[in-house]
């Protein structure tokens, strides 16, 4: 299972919350409906492990994420995957360390994607990250997600939004 965290804005401190991936899912939803280039063609439920860079999704219903709804970015959506990385630890480093690494990585990628530092932006960040259960199944990926101010839906990409 993926775990999800939401952003927290406290002064000028980069604070993010996370969403955890559920590694215990027995039935996979599979991937979203995509064209030959990999771009989603319609809203569809997908396994949370299938989120790709540039995908837009609906806000997951819980902190422990098994499935997500992937939505074409030209339609109203809550979040956009703006950066991905894999952790390189050989053993699960613990929830706190996973969260710290995800915050640092997503924070560092934010200004490059949006065009201004997180502290100056009205946009929010959250991320999907491995749990101890999903780690056992080979999950190492951190997926950085960006959303509109105060959790509002957006249409189109937030790349270069500078807001």
N, C-alpha and C positions, 0 to 999 in steps of 0.2 A: 504494500500500500504506500502510496505517496503521502507525504504530509505537506500541508499548505500553511503558510503564514502570511498574515496581512501586514501592511506597513503601519508603522507608528511614527508620528511626527512629534518629536520632543525637541524643542529649541532647534538647534542646527545639527542634531545628532542623527546619523543615518540609522534608522531603526526599521527592521522589517520582520514580518512574521512569516511563518512557513506553512506549507501544505505537505503532508507526508504521503508517500506512495505506499499503497497496500500491496505488499509482496505475497500476501496469502490468498489472493484471488484465484479461485479454481476455474472460473469461466471468463475468458477474455472477450471483450466486446470487439476486438479486432481493430482495424484502422478506419479512419474517416474515409468517406467517398472522395477520391482525388482524381484529377486528370493526369495525363501522361507526365507532366512536369512536377507532379506532387502537390499541386495547389488544390485545396478543398473546393469541391464543386457545389456542395449543399451542406446544410447543417446536419450533422450526424454524430451519434454517440460513438466514442472510441475508447480503447484502453488508454489509461493515463500515461502509460509508457510509450505511446505512439505520438505524443506531442512533438512537433518538429519546429525548428527555428522559423519564425514568421507566421506560425499558426495563430489564429484568433479563437478564443474559447469563451464559453459562458462561465460565470462564476461557479465553482464547484459547490455542492450542497453541504459539504462537511470538511473538517480538517484532515480526515483520513480519506484520501482520494483513490478510487479504483477506476472510475470512468469519468470522462469529460465530454462535453458537447463541443465539437470543433465546428466553427462557423466561418464561412468565407468572410474575409476581412472587410469587404465592401458592404456587409450587412452589420446591423447593430450587434455589438459584442462587449463583453466586460474586460477581457484581458488579452494581451498579445505576447507571445513568446519572443523575447528580444535578445536573449543570449543563452547559450548552453555550454556546459563544461562537465567533465568527468572528474570525480575525486580520485586521487592516486594512492590512498591509504590501502594497506593490505588487509587490515582488519577494521571493523566498524569503529570509528573514533568516538562514538557517543553522540547523543542528540545535541548537546551544547556545542561541540566542535563542528558538527555538520552545519548547524545554524550559523555559527561564526564564519565558516568558510563561504557559505552561500551568501550571507550579507556582504562580505568583503568582495566577492566576485561580482555579484549583481550591482553593487554600489559602484564598482570600478567601471562596469560596462554601461551604466546609465547615461552618463554625460555624452559618451560617444554616440549612443543611439538617439537620445532626445535632443542634444545640442545645448544643454545647459546642466549644471550640477544638480543633483538630487535636492540639496538644501534650498535651492532657488526655484524648484519646480512645484507646481500644484498637482502633478501626477503622482500616482501611488504605485508601489512595487510590492510584489509578493513572489514567492518561489515555490517550486516543487522540489523536494529533496528526498533522499533515501531514508528509510527507517532501518532498524536492526533486522526486521523481517525481510524487507525487500533487498537489503544488502546480501543476505544469505543466498538470494536468487540471482546475484550478479549486478544488481542495480548500484550504479555509482554516479548517476547523472543529476546535476542541478539544472533546473529549468527556470530562468528568470522571466517573470511575467510583469507587464506594465498595464496599468489601467487608468481610466479617467479620474479627475479630481473628485474626492469624496465618494469614490466607488461608482461614479456615473458611467453609463455605457458610452461607447464611442463607435464611430463608423470610419473605416479606413485605418491605415497604419499611423502610429504615433512617432514613427521614425522622423527625426528632424523637426518635431512639433515645437520645440523651444518654448514650452509652457510649463 
